Structures are given as C-alpha cells and as structure tokens.
C-alpha cells in the first residue's frame, strides 16, 4: 500500500478477538441498529475522551512489567467495539462499563466510526503522514450468523468480511488472517496469530490493524547521530545511537519530569515524550501519571529553543495475556459460558476465547527524502533548553484533531 520509507515514526499494531462456540441456548433477538445520521461533534469528543480513560486503565495494568512496552488504545478498543456490536444484556453492559463505551449503542457506533477516521493525508506520498485503520471479520464456514451483524460491521467499521475453515484448515486460516494483517501494516506485523491462537470450536475472528507513518516536522540530521550513553537505571548503562538537533519545540519542565512535544509534518500528529529527571524515576512517573496530569502538562507547554538528544529505538511488543488484563479491569462475562453474543447468531452461544495484540514502533532520524526542514538552525538570544533523553521514558502518539492517543508506550532500553 505504501512505498518503503525510512520514517520519522512508523507504527503498526494488530488486534484479534477470537469468538468460540459454547453450548447452545435460546438467544435473544438483536436490537435495532443505529441510524445513518452523522454523530454530533460532542459525541465524537466524548468517545475520544472515553478512549483516553480506557488507555489509562489499560496502561495501569501494564506498568509493573519490566522492559519496553507499546500498545494501541484505539486498536484494542476497535476489536472489542466490534464484539460489543454483537453483545446483548449483561455482556454488553459490562463491555460498555470497562471499555468506557457509550451505553447507548446507537451513539457509540456512530461516534466510534468517526474515531477510526483515517488521515486526510493518506497517500503514496512519502512526504506526508499516513494513517490506515483497517478491520476484518472472518466467520467459520458452515455456521450460520445473522446477516445483519456482518452488514453492520462492514457499514460502521469498514470491515473486510470473509469465511474460513477454522476446524478443518486451521493453519491455512491463520495464514490468511496473518497475510491480511501484514498487508494492512505494510509488513511490520507479519504474524499476529500463532498456531495456538485458534481452537477447533473457534467460530469468528475479529481483527484490527493500524499502520501509521509520519515524517518529523523537523527531521534529525543522520550525520549528527552518534553513540551515547543511556541509563537503564542509576547503576547500569548501555551505549546506543543518539540523534541530535537544535530546534523550536513545545516543552514544559518541573522538578520530576520534562515533557516535550515533537510534531510530525502537517502538525496534526505529535509524539509526546515524558522524561523523568532521575534515571530511576520512571516508576514514580508512571505511578503519578493520570489523564488530568497529562492534560495539565499539555496546557503548560511553551515554545522554546531546545538542544535535543533522543535515542533511535524500535519496540516490537506483544501482549500474550490480554484477557487476564481485561479480567483485572472487570471484564469477565464475555470470556465465560454465560456470555451473550446473540446479536451475532441465532444458532450458537458464543464467548471470547482469546484476544491477541501486537504493536511495533520504529523511531529514527529521517523525515522525507529531500525534506527542506532537515538541519534547521534556529537563532535565539537565550540559551537553549538541553533535553538529553538518556534514561527510560514514556511516549504517547496523539492526534490533535480528534484528540486520540493512537499509541502509548515506554522505552526502557532503546537497543531492544
């Protein structure tokens, strides 16, 4: 879909929700689908705010894990939102509560459709940011599902719909889904599902893939990249490639953290870096990090001249125990034999047997080939703020227009 580039930021994420058959019972009738009217701006804003709440909840469960982390709040929510469309009763209510979905299904799916909006700049032009959000839905051949469910997912989530034989051709089915994910993520996630991902009674796989490519607004000069020291903690250090530039960026600092915003070309998207002042400060920063604090920090950002050193890094992170995390958040019915997904089928009782999530983040010097902004020198009467990112830090990739956090992560070791 996109030409091969060396991006300022390139991120891909994949999510798969596996729905498995349970003993048959009498299903309830699905409720009416949403109207075709456009969501109000307030609905979309509320959906974005709710997704931020989910992102914060989910990261709170991840932060005790060592090492590098990355996940896509929008991607995870998209997979479960498609499942929510097929849920009824207490199962739907629990999904709405934990995922911060609107209880009114009509409002939720209309506004979520807008939240999945791709960038207006998506093109084969390497000089412009590109965002692709793709959804897929695969049914087990030979099992009847309500036609309205597939139509609904196609209409509101733009999902590709197909039928596979999970029972008789599991390996081939996995291969086809993995091929779809690889195509949607420009090959950055070549294998989302492994051989243990499906069961012989799997009936449905819902998948979401996100591909985000963005050149820096102010690219780093690769000639200025040099080996530098990165503090894993207050005792252990490693040598890694450190990028360097002096430029004008929005920044805020206090006694515990430096917050720096690095925009991408077009200014719609930006990476927000949160760097603790102490090499051992990442745990305290994560403990204190709340949505209110992030909002407060953003409000204090000021444009200043910054002497920036930032490590190149690639994070390839999979979350193998996603269901366990969701259980800790209070989601349990949809994983049990008591789950109600009767809006999907009138002949099977279904439950979610597996959720697979993978994200990949690549950060390096380059913007676009031949970018005029390379090596920008900014004159200033004052002394530049020196920001040396030589310790574990947090990063959030945000969309200023829709107020989405596309990706949230931690770089604990840029070599891995």
N, C-alpha and C positions, 0 to 999 in steps of 0.2 A: 504494500500500500504506500509506503514511504521509501524514498531513496535512502541509502546508507549514509549516515552522517556521523560526525563526532559532536554530540550536542553539549550545550552548557549544562543541561539537565535532561536526562532521559529516564523515564519511569514506566514500568509496566507492572500491572497487578492482575491476578486471576483469582476468581472465587467460584467454587462449585458447591451447590447444595444438592445432596442425594436424597431422594424420597423413596422409601421402601414400603412394600406391602405388608400389612398386618392382617389378622383375621377379619373376615368380612362382617360388617354390621349394617344397620339401616342408616344410610346417610341422610342428612338434611338437605333441603333444596338450597342452591346458592342464592344469595341476594342479588338484587339488580345491580348491574354495572354502573359506573359513573357516567355522567353526561359528557357531551363533547365540548362543552364550553371551556374557554381558556381560564386557567386559575388566576385569581387576583394576585397582585404583587405581594400583598400581605401574606397570602398562603404560601408563596414560594419562599419569602423571607422567614416565615415560621418553620418551614420544612428545613431550610438551611440551618437555622438555629437548633432545631431538634437533632440534626445530624451531628452538629458540634457536640451536643450533650452526649450522644452515643459514642463519639470518638473519644471523649474524655473518660467516659465509663470504661471503655474497652482498654484504653492505654493504662488505666489504673490497674488493671489485671495483669498487664504485660510488664510493667516497670520493674518488678522484682527480679526479672530474668536477666542474666548477665549477657554481655556482648551487644552486637548490633541488632537493631530492631527496625522493621518497616511494615506498615500496613496501610490499606486504603479504606478509610471510613465510608466513602461513597460506594466503593466496590462491595464491601461486606453488606452494607445496607441494601444495595440493589438486589443481591441474591436473595436476601430474606424478604425483601418487599415483594418480589415475585411469588414467594411462598405464601406471604400474607394475603395475596390476592386470591389464593385457593383455600384459605383457612376460614373457619367459622367458629362461633361460640366462644368458649373459654380460651381455645387455642389462639384465635385471632386477638382476643383481648390481651392475652399475655404477650404476644408478639408486639402489639401496639405499645404496651407499657415499657417493656425492656428496650425496644428499639427507638422509643420516642416517636412512633408513628402517630399520625392523627387518628383518633378513634373512628372518625367519620371516613369510611373507605373511599367515598366519592372525592372528598377533599384531598385525601392522602395521595391517591394515584395520579390525580391531575397535577398536583404540585410536585410530586416526585419525578414525573415526566420532565418537568422544567429543570429540576435539579440535575438531571442526567444530560442536560443540553451540552452538545459538543461546542468547541470553539468555533467562532465565525471565521477564524483564520486557518482552519484545517485545509491543507493543500499539499501538493508535492513540492512546494517551495521551501527549501531547507532554511531560508532566512526568516521564516515566520513560525511562531508557536503552533503546535498541532496537538489537539486533544481528541481522542476517539474513545467513546464509551460504548461497548457492544454487549448485548445479551443474547444468550442461546438457551433453547429448550428442546430436550430430546425425550421422547416417550418410548416405553418398551413396546415393541411390535406385538400385535395381537391382543393388547389390553385396551379396553375402551376408556377414554377420558372425555369429559364434557367438551364438545367443540367450542363452546363459549369461552372456556378457560384459555385455550391456545389463542383464540382470536383476541381476547382481552390482553394477554401478554404481548402479542405482536403489536397491538394498537398502541398500548401505553408504554411499552418498554422497547419497541422496535426489535423484538427478539426474532432470531432465526429459529425456525421450528423444524424438527425432523424426527424420524423414528429409527431406533436402533434395537438390536437384539442383545440385551444385557445378559440374558440367560444362556443362549447358545453361542454367542460370539462376543464374549466379554472383552477379549484383547483387541479385537477389531473395533469394537465400540469405543474403548478407551482411546485407541489411536485416532479415531475420527474427531473425538472431542478435543484431544490434545492438539491435533492439527489445526482445528478452528481457533483455539486459544493462541497458538503460536502465530497464526496469520494475523489475528487482531492486535497482538502485541509486538509486531514486527520481529518475531523470532526471539524476543527477550525472555519469554517464558515458554520454552519448548515442551515442557512436560508438567502440566498441573496435576494430573491424576496418575497414580501408580497402580500396580496390579492389585493392591489391597483396597482400592478406593470403592469398588463396586461389590455388591453381594448378588447371589443368584436370584434373590427376590427384589432387586432394585427395579423400580418402575418408572423413575423420572429423574433426570439430572437438569438442574437449572444452573447456568454458568454466566458469569460476568467477567469481562476483560476490559482493562483500561490501559491505554497507551498514551503517554504524554511526552512530547519532545519540545524543548524550548531553549532557544539560544539566549545567553545572557544579554541584557541591555548594554552592559559594559563588559565585554569578554576579557578574560585574562590573556596576557601575552605568554605563550608557551615558552619563549626564550627566558622568561624570568622565573620559571618553575625550577626549584632546587630542592635538594634533600634537606629535611629539617627534623627537629625532634618533636615527637608527640608524646605527651604524658598520659599513659594509661591510668595512672593514679599518682599519688605523691612519691612513689618509690620506683616504679617501673616505667621505662621509656622505650620507644621504638623510633626508628628512622623511617620517614615516609616522604613522598613528593608533596611539597608545599607550593601552592600557587600564590602569586603576589600581584597586587596592583594598588595604586593610589587613585581614589575616585570619590565622587559625592554620593553618599548613601544615607538613608534614614536610620538613625541609631538612637538608642537610649541605654543608659548605664546607671547602676546603683551599686551598693556595697556587695551584692551577692551575684549579680548577673549582668551580662552585656547582651542586648537584643539588637540584632542587625537585620535589616530587610534588603535582600538582593533581588532586584526586579529583573524580569525577562523582557525581551523585546516586545514593545506594544504596551507594557505597563499593566496589562490585565492580571497577569500571574506574577507571583513573587515567592521566593523562599525566605522564610523567617528563621533565623538562627538564634538559639538561646544558649549562650556560653557561660557556664558558671565561672566565677572569679577564681575558685580553687580547683586544682586538678581532681580533688576528691569531692567536689561539690555537686556532681550530677544527681546523686541520690536525694540530697536535700532539695535541689531544684525540682525534681520530679514530684517529691512529696508535697511541695508547696504550690505546684502548678495547678491552677484552676482556670476555667473559662473566663472568670472575672479578672484574674490576673493577666491573662493573655490580652483581653480587651483593654485593660488599663495600660499595659505595656505599649500596645499599638497607639493608644492616644498620646503617649509621651514621646513617640518617635520624632526626631528632628533631623533635617537635612544637614549633614556636616561632611567635611573632608576626612576621609578615613584611609589610613595606611593598613591595608588588609592582607593577611596571610591565611590561606584556607587550604586544608589538605584535599587532594583529589581522593575520591573514595567511591567504591562500589559496594552496595549492600544487596545481597540476594537472600531474602528471608522468607521462610515458610513457617506457618503455624500449624503444627500437627494436631494439637489438642484444642481446636477451636470450640468444639462442643462443650468441653469441660469449662472453658472460659465463659461461654454463654450460660451454662448452668449456674456458675457463681454469680452471674448478673441477674439470675432469677428466671431464666428461660428453661422450662423443663417439659411442659406438656407436649410441645411439638416433637420432642425426641422420644416420646413414650407411646405405648399401645393405646393410650387414651386420646391421642391426637385427633383433631377433627379437620381434615382437609377435604371435606365433602363437596366443596365447590370445584374441585379438580375432577372428581369421578363419582359416578353413582353405583359403581360395582366393586370398588376396593376401599378399604380403610387404610390410610397411609400415615407414615410418620417419617421424620427426617432422620436418616441413619448416619449421615456424615456431612461435614462442611469442610471444604479444603480451601485454604487461602495462601497465596504466594505473591510477594511483591519484590521488585528489583529496582534499585535506584543507582544511577551512574552519574557522577558529577565530575567534570573536568574543566579545562580552561576555555574550550572553544565556544565561540558563538557561531556565526555563519561564516562560510568561506569568503574571504574578502570583505568582511564587515568593516565599515568605516570607523566604528567606535573602538576598534582594537587599540590598546595602549593610550587611552585618553589621558592627557595630563591636565590637571585642574589647578589653576593658580589660586592660592589662598594666602591671606595675610596672617592667618593663625596657624598654629602648629596642628598637623593632622592628628586625629584620634587614632591611636595604634590599636588594632584588633588582631591579636595573634591567636588563632584558633588551634591551640596546641594541646587540647585536653578534650575528653568526651563532651559532646554537645547534643542538643536536640535540634531537629529541623521540622518545619511544617511547610508544606507547599499549598499555597492558598490562591483562591480565585477572588479578586476584589469585586468583580461584577456581581457574582451570585453568592458571595460570602461563604464559599465552600472551602473545606480543607480536603484537598484531593489525597494527600499523603501525610503521614505523621511517622516520625522515626527518631532513632537515636544512633549516632555514630560513636561507638566506643573504641573502635580500632579501625582506622582507615585502610589498613593493609588487607582486611578480610572482606 
